[in-house]
């Protein structure tokens, strides 16, 4: 078997698993469906690590495998291909590593669900679509994968379709992403209009030749390349939940927890970051679009971090954390540090998947309770989960000592912050200074809400003990429901996944550790959260950086941001650590040293707290402007324009006139001969009068 054949098999193995579980799952059963899909995912993962290892430590050069024609319409030519370079090799291990571990984890987490073949088929379908996206050699294939992961995410978020909130969240994610995709399509059309090709190998060398092309609109000359870059970024905003198009991501937590870990932590939401880095030749010649990316990314990092301070649902806290971390990646790409953005994407996959799956372990152990206010004191009962989530928290907060080291997030997030400062210090952009200050403030906020989660969940007074009797009564009602429902039902608290506890628990609530099949993925991900930073930093952003990327990322002659980031002032290097320690200290003081202080702050329900708790009122604003606004417009066109004006003056009006006229004319038809004779006499008299007047003239 040749190396190229092995790569092809690795890409298409998840699709085969999805087909087997999807079409034959009911016939072969739950366990075989799980085994086939999971086994094929681990095969894909082994292939991905082989490719990445060959690229990083071997002598593998970029290559493209052409498989079949895709779309050929005139000059618009697209072929189905597999492109392997540093970017795709990195994304291959991110996607397959997280997906394979999520598949394995789901064996335990979804053990009580009767629709496991469907669930595993959706997981594998999503993975294949993501692999098709990251190995695309042209815009058409990347768009195919882009829409494919959108479809798969819709199916997975709404997996429990009888739960109203899950169905609503799936629809919301689908609609918001379509808004972004509209901009993405326009961007692809603009690129094709400018260069006559959508193939990356043909397109990228041509970018600089039309860097000064303009397009006139409303009497103003617009940079065509900046316009194309901005439109493509709109697609990334939707897929990666950036400010304005972020509202779908927290609601997507209605899906099963493994779905959150796979789609909304490590793979689909990073597709936008990957695309911006892939299109670095465009953004290096489109400074206006790059500045917009940096601004939106920085605002997103700050916005999501502030909202995460007040959330009580354990999964939603991590969801807003994801949104904030994606903002870091985007503003890194916006200031030209594409390598740092990809490095943070890489490390983030490990510790964010770890946190989501760790949260799932807590929810599983708490019998599907996910409100942190109803937890506390779990560190003794869930020791492995507590340990790995603490590792994930240290990693995401970027805790580490400059010049010494730390966990994964320390290397990648600090590199982004230092690159933003370097961008401003070199005189390239004042926006870099804005991103730098936002980055260190968000680092402090990240430490606060991350440790708040740990303290409320594992260290505070065990609230679940006080609610055990009430939970005992609720369980009987829940199990009574289950006798007449084959699908999970929504419970009063909107709890994750099932409305019943997983082991048929009928006594007082007793948290328990997760089974081994769920803990093994957590332990493996924790290794990545610890080691991915110092092992791979030299290759992504260090002295082996040029050898690793080998042309996969393009940086212009003016762009020395990454190299200049290594020589920023000492205070810049220490700023993230200082803010992180301050945030951690505040969290400890409020939730441990002065336990109950956080609850009292929430009970005051002040203006700032309400503003943050209600997510800056974006959902309410969008509901008023778009939902109610478009409904009002629709009602106007329906009730006023259509019914009253068009129907009133048109069909209904004409019909009314005809009816009334006919009724009056019908009275003329009396049936009496002398009436008709009289009318005939009048007619003859009229004709004679006309003839006399005409002849007399």
C-alpha positions as CSV (number, residue, x, y, z in Angstrom):
1,X,0.0,0.0,0.0
2,X,1.4,3.4,-1.0
3,X,1.6,6.4,1.3
4,X,-1.0,8.2,-0.9
5,X,-3.4,5.3,-0.7
6,X,-3.0,5.3,3.1
7,X,-3.9,9.0,3.2
8,X,-7.0,8.5,1.1
9,X,-8.2,5.6,3.2
10,X,-7.6,7.7,6.4
11,X,-9.7,10.6,5.0
12,X,-12.6,8.4,3.8
13,X,-12.7,5.9,6.7
14,X,-15.1,8.0,8.8
15,X,-17.5,8.3,5.9
16,X,-17.5,4.5,5.7
17,X,-18.3,4.2,9.4
18,X,-21.1,6.8,9.1
19,X,-22.6,4.8,6.2
20,X,-22.5,1.5,8.1
21,X,-23.9,2.9,11.3
22,X,-26.4,5.1,9.6
23,X,-27.9,2.6,7.1
24,X,-27.4,-0.7,8.9
25,X,-27.2,0.4,12.6
26,X,-30.7,-0.8,13.5
27,X,-30.0,-4.2,12.0
28,X,-26.5,-4.8,13.4
29,X,-27.2,-3.2,16.8
30,X,-25.7,-0.6,19.1
31,X,-22.4,-2.3,20.0
32,X,-21.3,-3.2,16.5
33,X,-22.2,0.4,15.3
34,X,-20.1,1.9,18.1
35,X,-17.2,-0.5,17.4
36,X,-17.2,0.1,13.6
37,X,-17.3,3.9,13.8
38,X,-14.8,4.1,16.7
39,X,-12.4,1.6,15.1
40,X,-12.4,3.5,11.8
41,X,-11.8,6.8,13.6
42,X,-8.8,5.4,15.5
43,X,-7.5,4.2,12.1
44,X,-7.9,7.7,10.7
45,X,-6.2,9.1,13.8
46,X,-3.2,6.7,13.3
47,X,-2.9,7.8,9.6
48,X,-3.1,11.5,10.7
49,X,-0.4,11.2,13.2
50,X,1.7,9.3,10.7
51,X,1.3,12.2,8.2
52,X,2.0,14.8,10.9
53,X,5.1,12.8,12.1
54,X,6.4,12.5,8.6
55,X,5.9,16.2,8.1
56,X,7.4,17.4,11.4
57,X,10.3,15.0,11.8
58,X,10.6,13.4,8.4
59,X,11.2,14.7,4.9
60,X,7.6,14.9,3.7
61,X,7.0,17.7,1.1
62,X,3.6,19.2,0.2
63,X,1.6,17.2,-2.2
64,X,-1.9,17.0,-3.7
65,X,-3.8,13.9,-4.7
66,X,-6.4,14.4,-7.4
67,X,-9.3,12.0,-7.0
68,X,-12.1,13.0,-9.5
69,X,-13.6,15.9,-11.3
70,X,-16.1,17.8,-9.1
71,X,-17.7,20.7,-10.9
72,X,-16.8,21.8,-14.5
73,X,-18.8,24.7,-15.8
74,X,-17.1,26.8,-18.4
75,X,-14.0,28.4,-16.8
76,X,-15.2,27.3,-13.4
77,X,-13.2,24.2,-12.8
78,X,-13.1,22.2,-9.5
79,X,-11.6,18.8,-8.8
80,X,-12.0,16.6,-5.7
81,X,-8.5,16.5,-4.3
82,X,-6.6,15.9,-1.1
83,X,-4.0,18.6,-0.2
84,X,-1.4,17.8,2.4
85,X,0.8,20.6,3.8
86,X,1.6,21.9,7.3
87,X,-1.8,23.4,7.8
88,X,-3.8,20.3,6.7
89,X,-1.4,18.0,8.6
90,X,-2.0,19.9,11.8
91,X,-5.7,20.0,11.3
92,X,-5.8,16.3,10.6
93,X,-4.4,15.4,14.0
94,X,-6.6,17.9,15.7
95,X,-9.8,16.6,14.1
96,X,-9.1,12.9,14.3
97,X,-7.5,12.9,17.7
98,X,-10.4,14.7,19.4
99,X,-13.0,12.8,17.3
100,X,-11.6,9.4,18.1
101,X,-11.5,10.1,21.8
102,X,-15.0,11.6,21.7
103,X,-16.2,8.4,20.0
104,X,-14.7,6.3,22.8
105,X,-16.0,8.6,25.5
106,X,-19.5,8.3,24.1
107,X,-19.5,4.6,24.7
108,X,-20.0,5.4,28.4
109,X,-21.8,8.7,28.2
110,X,-24.5,7.5,25.7
111,X,-24.8,4.1,27.2
112,X,-28.4,4.6,28.2
113,X,-29.5,6.0,24.8
114,X,-31.3,3.7,22.4
115,X,-30.4,5.8,19.3
116,X,-26.6,5.2,19.5
117,X,-26.2,4.0,15.9
118,X,-27.7,7.3,14.7
119,X,-25.5,9.3,17.1
120,X,-22.3,7.6,16.1
121,X,-23.2,7.9,12.4
122,X,-23.7,11.6,12.9
123,X,-20.3,11.9,14.7
124,X,-18.5,10.1,11.9
125,X,-20.3,12.1,9.2
126,X,-19.2,15.3,10.9
127,X,-15.6,14.1,11.1
128,X,-15.5,13.2,7.4
129,X,-16.9,16.6,6.4
130,X,-14.3,18.3,8.6
131,X,-11.5,16.2,7.0
132,X,-12.8,17.1,3.5
133,X,-12.7,20.8,4.5
134,X,-9.2,20.8,5.9
135,X,-7.7,18.9,2.9
136,X,-9.5,20.9,0.2
137,X,-7.4,22.1,-2.7
138,X,-9.8,24.7,-3.9
139,X,-12.7,26.9,-2.6
140,X,-15.4,24.6,-4.0
141,X,-14.3,21.6,-1.9
142,X,-13.7,23.7,1.2
143,X,-17.3,25.0,0.8
144,X,-18.6,21.5,0.5
145,X,-16.9,20.6,3.8
146,X,-18.0,23.9,5.2
147,X,-21.7,23.1,4.5
148,X,-21.2,19.5,5.4
149,X,-20.1,20.3,9.0
150,X,-23.0,22.7,9.2
151,X,-25.4,19.9,8.4
152,X,-23.8,17.5,10.8
153,X,-23.8,20.0,13.6
154,X,-27.5,20.7,13.0
155,X,-28.2,16.9,13.3
156,X,-26.0,16.6,16.4
157,X,-27.2,19.7,18.3
158,X,-30.8,18.6,17.7
159,X,-30.1,14.9,18.3
160,X,-32.8,14.7,20.9
161,X,-35.3,16.3,18.6
162,X,-38.2,15.8,21.0
163,X,-36.6,18.3,23.4
164,X,-37.9,21.7,22.3
165,X,-34.8,23.6,23.4
166,X,-32.5,21.3,21.4
167,X,-34.5,21.6,18.2
168,X,-34.6,25.4,18.6
169,X,-30.8,25.5,19.2
170,X,-30.2,23.4,16.1
171,X,-32.3,25.7,14.0
172,X,-30.6,28.8,15.4
173,X,-27.2,27.4,14.7
174,X,-28.2,26.5,11.1
175,X,-29.7,29.9,10.4
176,X,-26.9,32.0,11.9
177,X,-24.3,30.0,10.0
178,X,-26.3,30.6,6.7
179,X,-25.9,34.3,7.3
180,X,-22.2,33.9,7.4
181,X,-22.2,31.5,4.5
182,X,-23.8,34.1,2.3
183,X,-20.8,36.4,2.8
184,X,-18.5,33.4,2.2
185,X,-20.1,32.6,-1.2
186,X,-19.9,36.3,-2.2
187,X,-16.2,36.2,-1.3
188,X,-15.6,33.1,-3.4
189,X,-17.4,34.8,-6.3
190,X,-15.3,37.9,-5.9
191,X,-12.0,35.9,-6.0
192,X,-13.2,34.0,-9.1
193,X,-14.2,37.3,-10.8
194,X,-10.7,38.8,-10.1
195,X,-8.5,35.8,-10.9
196,X,-10.5,33.4,-12.9
197,X,-9.6,30.4,-10.7
198,X,-10.6,29.0,-7.3
199,X,-7.7,26.5,-7.1
200,X,-5.3,27.5,-4.3
201,X,-2.2,26.3,-6.1
202,X,-3.1,28.5,-9.1
203,X,-4.6,31.4,-7.1
204,X,-2.0,32.2,-4.4
205,X,0.9,33.1,-6.7
206,X,-1.4,35.5,-8.5
207,X,-2.7,37.4,-5.5
208,X,-0.1,40.1,-5.6
209,X,-0.7,40.8,-9.3
210,X,-4.0,42.4,-8.6
211,X,-3.5,43.8,-5.1
212,X,-4.4,47.3,-6.3
213,X,-7.6,46.4,-8.1
214,X,-10.5,48.6,-7.1
215,X,-14.3,48.3,-7.5
216,X,-16.6,51.3,-7.6
217,X,-19.8,51.3,-5.6
218,X,-21.9,54.3,-4.6
219,X,-19.3,56.6,-6.2
220,X,-16.5,55.2,-3.9
221,X,-13.5,53.2,-5.0
222,X,-13.2,50.0,-2.9
223,X,-10.2,47.7,-2.7
224,X,-11.4,44.5,-4.4
225,X,-9.0,42.3,-2.4
226,X,-10.0,43.9,0.9
227,X,-13.7,43.4,-0.1
228,X,-13.0,39.7,-0.9
229,X,-11.1,39.2,2.3
230,X,-13.9,40.8,4.4
231,X,-16.6,38.7,2.7
232,X,-14.6,35.5,3.3
233,X,-14.2,36.5,6.9
234,X,-17.9,36.9,7.3
235,X,-18.1,33.2,6.6
236,X,-15.5,32.6,9.3
237,X,-17.4,34.8,11.7
238,X,-20.5,32.6,11.4
239,X,-18.6,29.2,11.6
240,X,-16.3,30.4,14.4
241,X,-18.9,32.3,16.4
242,X,-17.3,35.7,16.3
243,X,-19.0,38.9,17.6
244,X,-22.4,39.6,16.0
245,X,-22.6,36.0,14.7
246,X,-21.8,34.3,18.0
247,X,-25.3,33.8,19.4
248,X,-25.7,30.2,18.2
249,X,-22.7,28.8,20.1
250,X,-23.9,28.9,23.7
251,X,-27.3,27.5,22.7
252,X,-25.6,24.6,20.9
253,X,-24.8,23.2,24.4
254,X,-28.3,21.7,24.3
255,X,-26.7,18.8,22.3
256,X,-25.1,15.9,24.2
257,X,-21.8,16.8,25.9
258,X,-19.6,14.8,23.5
259,X,-21.1,16.9,20.7
260,X,-20.0,20.0,22.5
261,X,-16.5,18.7,22.9
262,X,-16.2,17.6,19.2
263,X,-17.9,20.4,17.3
264,X,-17.8,23.4,19.5
265,X,-14.4,23.1,21.1
266,X,-11.9,21.6,18.8
267,X,-13.1,21.2,15.2
268,X,-16.0,23.1,13.5
269,X,-15.5,26.3,15.3
270,X,-11.9,26.4,14.4
271,X,-12.6,26.1,10.7
272,X,-12.8,29.9,10.4
273,X,-9.4,30.3,12.0
274,X,-7.9,27.6,9.7
275,X,-9.4,29.3,6.6
276,X,-8.0,32.7,7.5
277,X,-4.5,31.2,8.0
278,X,-4.8,29.2,4.8
279,X,-5.7,32.4,3.0
280,X,-2.8,34.3,4.4
281,X,-1.6,35.3,0.8
282,X,-4.9,37.2,0.5
283,X,-4.8,38.9,3.9
284,X,-1.2,39.9,3.5
285,X,-2.3,42.0,0.5
286,X,-5.6,43.1,2.1
287,X,-4.6,45.2,5.2
288,X,-8.0,46.6,5.6
289,X,-9.6,43.2,5.9
290,X,-6.9,42.0,8.2
291,X,-7.5,45.0,10.6
292,X,-11.2,44.2,10.7
293,X,-10.3,40.6,11.6
294,X,-8.1,41.8,14.4
295,X,-10.7,44.2,15.8
296,X,-13.6,41.7,15.7
297,X,-11.3,39.0,17.2
298,X,-10.3,41.3,20.1
299,X,-13.8,42.4,20.8
300,X,-15.0,38.8,20.8
301,X,-12.2,37.7,23.2
302,X,-13.3,40.4,25.7
303,X,-17.1,40.1,25.2
304,X,-17.2,36.3,25.7
305,X,-14.9,36.5,28.7
306,X,-17.2,39.0,30.4
307,X,-20.3,36.9,29.8
308,X,-18.5,33.8,31.1
309,X,-18.1,35.5,34.5
310,X,-21.8,35.2,35.4
311,X,-23.0,31.9,33.8
312,X,-24.0,29.1,36.1
313,X,-24.4,26.2,33.6
314,X,-21.1,24.4,33.6
315,X,-21.2,23.8,29.8
316,X,-22.1,27.4,29.0
317,X,-19.2,28.7,30.9
318,X,-16.9,26.6,28.8
319,X,-18.8,27.5,25.6
320,X,-18.2,31.2,26.2
321,X,-14.6,30.4,27.0
322,X,-14.4,28.8,23.5
323,X,-15.8,31.9,22.0
324,X,-13.2,34.0,23.8
325,X,-10.3,31.8,22.8
326,X,-11.4,31.9,19.2
327,X,-11.2,35.7,19.5
328,X,-7.5,35.3,20.5
329,X,-6.8,33.2,17.4
330,X,-8.5,35.7,15.1
331,X,-6.7,38.8,16.4
332,X,-3.4,36.9,16.1
333,X,-4.2,36.2,12.4
334,X,-5.3,39.8,12.0
335,X,-2.0,41.2,13.2
336,X,-0.1,38.8,10.9
337,X,0.9,36.1,13.5
338,X,-0.8,33.3,11.6
339,X,1.6,30.7,13.1
340,X,0.7,31.8,16.6
341,X,-3.0,31.5,15.7
342,X,-2.6,28.0,14.4
343,X,-0.5,27.0,17.5
344,X,-3.3,28.2,19.8
345,X,-5.8,26.3,17.7
346,X,-3.7,23.2,18.1
347,X,-3.2,23.5,21.9
348,X,-6.7,24.7,22.5
349,X,-8.1,21.5,21.0
350,X,-6.6,19.4,23.8
351,X,-7.5,21.4,26.8
352,X,-10.9,22.6,25.6
353,X,-12.0,19.1,24.6
354,X,-10.6,18.0,28.0
355,X,-12.7,20.6,29.8
356,X,-15.9,19.8,27.9
357,X,-15.5,16.0,28.4
358,X,-14.6,16.7,32.0
359,X,-17.8,18.7,32.4
360,X,-19.6,15.8,30.9
361,X,-18.1,13.5,33.5
362,X,-19.3,15.9,36.2
363,X,-22.8,16.0,34.7
364,X,-22.8,12.2,34.4
365,X,-21.6,11.8,38.0
366,X,-24.2,14.3,39.2
367,X,-27.0,12.4,37.5
368,X,-27.3,15.0,34.7
369,X,-27.3,18.1,36.8
370,X,-25.3,20.9,35.2
371,X,-26.1,23.9,37.3
372,X,-22.9,24.7,39.3
373,X,-24.9,26.2,42.1
374,X,-26.2,22.7,42.9
375,X,-22.8,21.1,43.0
376,X,-19.9,21.6,45.4
377,X,-17.5,19.3,47.3
378,X,-17.0,16.8,44.5
379,X,-13.3,16.6,44.5
380,X,-13.3,13.6,46.8
381,X,-16.1,11.7,45.0
382,X,-14.8,12.4,41.4
383,X,-11.0,12.5,42.0
384,X,-9.9,11.7,38.4
385,X,-12.4,14.2,36.9
386,X,-11.2,16.8,39.4
387,X,-7.6,16.2,38.5
388,X,-8.0,16.4,34.8
389,X,-10.2,19.4,34.9
390,X,-7.7,21.2,37.1
391,X,-5.1,20.4,34.5
392,X,-7.3,21.8,31.8
393,X,-8.0,24.9,33.8
394,X,-4.3,25.5,34.3
395,X,-3.7,25.0,30.6
396,X,-6.5,27.4,29.4
397,X,-5.5,30.1,31.8
398,X,-2.0,30.1,30.4
399,X,-0.4,29.7,33.8
400,X,3.3,29.5,33.4
401,X,6.6,31.4,34.2
402,X,8.2,33.3,31.3
403,X,11.6,31.8,30.6
404,X,10.8,28.6,32.5
405,X,7.6,27.1,31.0
406,X,4.1,26.0,31.7
407,X,1.2,24.0,30.3
408,X,0.1,24.2,26.7
409,X,-1.9,27.4,26.9
410,X,1.0,29.3,28.3
411,X,3.0,28.9,25.2
412,X,0.3,29.6,22.6
413,X,-1.7,32.3,24.3
414,X,1.3,34.3,25.4
415,X,2.7,34.1,21.9
416,X,-0.5,35.7,20.6
417,X,-0.4,38.5,23.2
418,X,3.3,39.2,22.5
419,X,2.7,39.2,18.8
420,X,-0.1,41.8,19.2
421,X,2.3,44.0,21.1
422,X,5.1,43.5,18.5
423,X,2.7,44.5,15.8
424,X,2.0,47.8,17.5
425,X,5.6,48.4,18.5
426,X,6.9,47.9,15.0
427,X,4.6,50.6,13.8
428,X,2.5,48.4,11.6
429,X,-0.8,48.9,13.4
430,X,-2.2,50.7,16.4
431,X,-4.9,48.0,16.4
432,X,-2.2,45.6,17.6
433,X,-1.9,47.7,20.8
434,X,-5.7,47.5,21.3
435,X,-5.6,43.7,20.8
436,X,-2.7,43.5,23.3
437,X,-4.5,45.2,26.1
438,X,-7.7,43.3,25.4
439,X,-5.7,40.1,25.4
440,X,-4.2,40.6,28.8
441,X,-7.5,41.8,30.3
442,X,-9.2,38.8,28.8
443,X,-6.5,36.6,30.3
444,X,-7.4,37.9,33.8
445,X,-11.1,37.3,33.2
446,X,-10.4,33.8,31.8
447,X,-8.6,32.9,35.0
448,X,-11.5,34.2,37.1
449,X,-14.3,32.3,35.4
450,X,-12.2,29.2,34.9
451,X,-11.3,28.9,38.6
452,X,-14.8,29.9,39.6
453,X,-16.0,26.8,37.8
454,X,-13.5,24.6,39.6
455,X,-14.3,26.2,43.0
456,X,-18.1,26.1,42.6
457,X,-18.1,22.5,41.3
458,X,-15.4,20.8,43.4
459,X,-14.6,22.9,46.5
460,X,-17.7,24.7,47.8
461,X,-20.2,23.3,50.3
462,X,-22.0,20.2,48.8
463,X,-25.3,21.7,47.9
464,X,-26.5,18.4,46.4
465,X,-26.7,16.8,49.9
466,X,-29.3,19.3,50.9
467,X,-31.3,18.7,47.8
468,X,-31.1,14.9,47.9
469,X,-34.6,14.3,49.2
470,X,-36.2,16.6,46.6
471,X,-34.1,14.9,43.9
472,X,-35.4,11.5,45.2
473,X,-39.0,12.6,44.7
474,X,-38.2,14.0,41.2
475,X,-36.7,10.7,40.2
476,X,-39.9,8.8,40.6
477,X,-41.7,11.3,38.4
478,X,-38.9,11.1,35.8
479,X,-39.0,7.3,35.7
480,X,-42.8,7.4,35.4
481,X,-42.3,9.6,32.3
482,X,-39.7,7.2,30.9
483,X,-42.3,4.3,30.9
484,X,-44.2,6.1,28.1
485,X,-41.3,7.9,26.3
486,X,-38.7,6.1,24.3
487,X,-36.8,9.3,23.6
488,X,-35.3,11.7,26.3
489,X,-37.7,14.3,27.5
490,X,-37.1,17.9,28.6
491,X,-37.1,18.3,32.4
492,X,-38.0,21.4,34.4
493,X,-34.5,22.6,34.7
494,X,-33.4,22.2,31.1
495,X,-30.8,19.6,32.1
496,X,-28.4,18.2,29.7
497,X,-29.2,15.1,27.7
498,X,-31.5,12.9,29.8
499,X,-34.2,13.8,32.3
500,X,-33.4,10.8,34.4
501,X,-30.3,9.6,36.2
502,X,-28.2,7.1,34.3
503,X,-28.2,4.1,36.6
504,X,-31.8,4.0,37.5
505,X,-31.0,5.7,40.8
506,X,-33.9,5.9,43.2
507,X,-32.3,7.0,46.5
508,X,-30.8,10.3,47.6
509,X,-28.4,11.9,45.1
510,X,-24.9,10.3,45.4
511,X,-22.3,11.7,42.9
512,X,-20.1,9.0,41.4
513,X,-17.0,8.8,39.2
514,X,-17.4,8.0,35.5
515,X,-16.6,4.6,34.1
516,X,-13.1,3.8,32.7
517,X,-14.2,4.2,29.1
518,X,-14.9,7.9,29.8
519,X,-11.9,8.5,32.0
520,X,-9.3,7.1,29.5
521,X,-10.0,9.9,26.9
522,X,-9.8,12.5,29.7
523,X,-6.4,11.2,30.8
524,X,-5.0,11.2,27.2
525,X,-6.3,14.7,26.6
526,X,-4.7,15.9,29.8
527,X,-1.3,14.7,28.5
528,X,-1.9,16.9,25.5
529,X,-2.9,19.8,27.7
530,X,0.3,19.5,29.6
531,X,2.8,18.7,26.9
532,X,1.5,20.0,23.6
533,X,3.0,23.5,24.3
534,X,6.6,22.8,25.1
535,X,6.9,19.9,22.7
536,X,5.6,21.7,19.6
537,X,6.4,25.3,20.3
538,X,9.7,25.1,18.5
539,X,8.0,23.8,15.4
540,X,5.0,26.2,15.3
541,X,6.5,29.5,16.6
542,X,10.1,28.8,17.5
543,X,13.5,28.2,15.8
544,X,12.1,25.3,13.6
545,X,9.1,27.4,12.5
546,X,10.3,28.1,9.0
547,X,11.2,24.4,8.5
548,X,7.8,23.3,9.8
549,X,5.5,25.6,7.8
550,X,7.5,25.4,4.5
551,X,5.3,27.8,2.6
552,X,1.9,26.7,3.9
553,X,1.6,30.2,5.5
554,X,2.6,33.2,3.5
555,X,4.0,36.3,5.2
556,X,4.9,39.4,3.2
557,X,8.3,41.1,3.3
558,X,6.9,43.7,5.8
559,X,5.6,41.1,8.2
560,X,8.1,40.2,10.9
561,X,5.6,40.1,13.8
562,X,6.3,36.6,14.9
563,X,10.0,37.0,15.0
564,X,9.7,40.4,16.8
565,X,7.4,38.9,19.4
566,X,10.4,37.0,20.8
567,X,12.1,40.2,21.8
568,X,9.3,42.2,23.4
569,X,10.0,44.0,26.7
570,X,10.1,42.0,29.9
571,X,6.9,43.6,31.3
572,X,5.0,42.5,28.2
573,X,6.1,38.9,28.8
574,X,5.0,39.0,32.5
575,X,1.7,40.9,32.0
576,X,-0.4,37.8,31.1
577,X,0.9,36.0,34.2
578,X,0.2,38.9,36.5
579,X,-3.4,39.3,35.2
580,X,-3.9,35.6,35.4
581,X,-2.8,35.5,39.1
582,X,-5.0,38.5,39.9
583,X,-8.0,36.8,38.3
584,X,-7.3,33.6,40.1
585,X,-6.9,35.4,43.4
586,X,-10.2,37.2,43.0
587,X,-11.9,33.9,42.2
588,X,-10.4,32.2,45.3
589,X,-11.3,35.2,47.5
590,X,-15.0,35.3,46.4
591,X,-15.7,31.6,46.1
592,X,-13.5,30.0,48.7
593,X,-12.2,32.4,51.3
594,X,-15.5,34.3,51.4
595,X,-17.8,31.4,50.3
596,X,-21.3,32.7,49.5
597,X,-20.0,36.1,48.4
598,X,-20.6,35.2,44.8
599,X,-24.2,34.2,45.5
600,X,-24.9,37.4,47.3
601,X,-23.4,39.4,44.5
602,X,-25.8,37.6,42.1
603,X,-28.8,38.1,44.3
604,X,-28.3,41.9,44.3
605,X,-29.0,41.6,40.6
606,X,-27.2,44.9,39.8
607,X,-27.2,46.5,36.4
608,X,-23.7,45.2,35.4
609,X,-24.6,41.7,36.6
610,X,-27.8,41.7,34.6
611,X,-26.0,43.0,31.5
612,X,-23.4,40.3,31.6
613,X,-25.8,37.5,32.7
614,X,-28.1,38.3,29.8
615,X,-25.1,38.2,27.4
616,X,-25.1,41.9,26.6
617,X,-28.8,41.4,25.5
618,X,-27.8,40.3,22.1
619,X,-30.5,37.7,21.9
620,X,-33.1,40.2,22.9
621,X,-31.8,42.7,20.4
622,X,-31.8,40.3,17.6
623,X,-35.2,39.1,18.5
624,X,-36.5,42.6,18.5
625,X,-34.8,43.7,15.3
626,X,-34.8,40.6,13.2
627,X,-37.4,38.2,14.5
628,X,-40.1,40.8,15.4
629,X,-38.9,43.3,12.8
630,X,-39.2,40.8,9.9
631,X,-42.5,39.5,11.3
632,X,-43.8,43.1,11.4
633,X,-42.7,43.6,7.8
634,X,-44.2,40.3,6.8
635,X,-47.5,41.2,8.5
636,X,-47.5,44.6,6.7
637,X,-47.0,43.0,3.3
638,X,-49.6,40.3,4.1
639,X,-52.4,42.1,5.9
640,X,-52.0,45.6,4.3
641,X,-50.4,45.3,0.9
642,X,-51.6,41.8,0.0
643,X,-55.0,41.5,1.6
644,X,-56.3,45.1,1.7
645,X,-54.6,46.7,-1.3
646,X,-53.9,44.0,-3.8
647,X,-56.8,41.7,-3.0
648,X,-59.0,44.6,-2.0
649,X,-58.5,46.5,-5.2
650,X,-57.8,43.5,-7.4
651,X,-59.6,40.1,-7.2
652,X,-61.8,40.9,-4.3
653,X,-62.6,44.5,-5.5
654,X,-63.3,43.4,-9.1
655,X,-65.4,40.5,-7.8
656,X,-67.5,42.9,-5.6
657,X,-68.1,45.3,-8.5
658,X,-69.1,42.4,-10.8
659,X,-71.4,41.0,-8.2
660,X,-73.1,44.4,-7.5
661,X,-73.3,45.2,-11.2
662,X,-74.8,41.9,-12.1
663,X,-77.4,42.3,-9.3
664,X,-78.5,45.6,-10.7
665,X,-78.5,44.5,-14.3
666,X,-80.4,41.4,-13.4
667,X,-83.3,43.7,-12.3
668,X,-83.5,45.0,-15.9
669,X,-84.4,41.5,-17.2
670,X,-88.0,41.6,-16.0
671,X,-89.5,39.1,-18.4
672,X,-92.4,41.3,-19.6
673,X,-92.8,41.7,-23.4
674,X,-93.9,45.3,-23.2
675,X,-90.8,46.3,-21.3
676,X,-88.6,44.8,-24.1
677,X,-90.8,46.5,-26.7
678,X,-90.5,49.8,-25.0
679,X,-86.7,49.4,-24.9
680,X,-86.7,48.5,-28.6
681,X,-88.8,51.6,-29.3
682,X,-86.3,53.8,-27.5
683,X,-83.5,52.2,-29.5
684,X,-85.2,52.8,-32.8
685,X,-85.9,56.4,-31.8
686,X,-82.3,56.9,-30.9
687,X,-81.1,55.5,-34.2
688,X,-83.6,57.7,-36.2
689,X,-82.5,60.8,-34.2
690,X,-78.8,60.0,-34.9
691,X,-79.6,59.5,-38.7
692,X,-81.5,62.7,-39.0
693,X,-78.8,64.7,-37.3
694,X,-76.1,63.1,-39.4
695,X,-77.9,63.5,-42.7
696,X,-79.0,67.0,-41.9
697,X,-75.5,68.1,-41.3
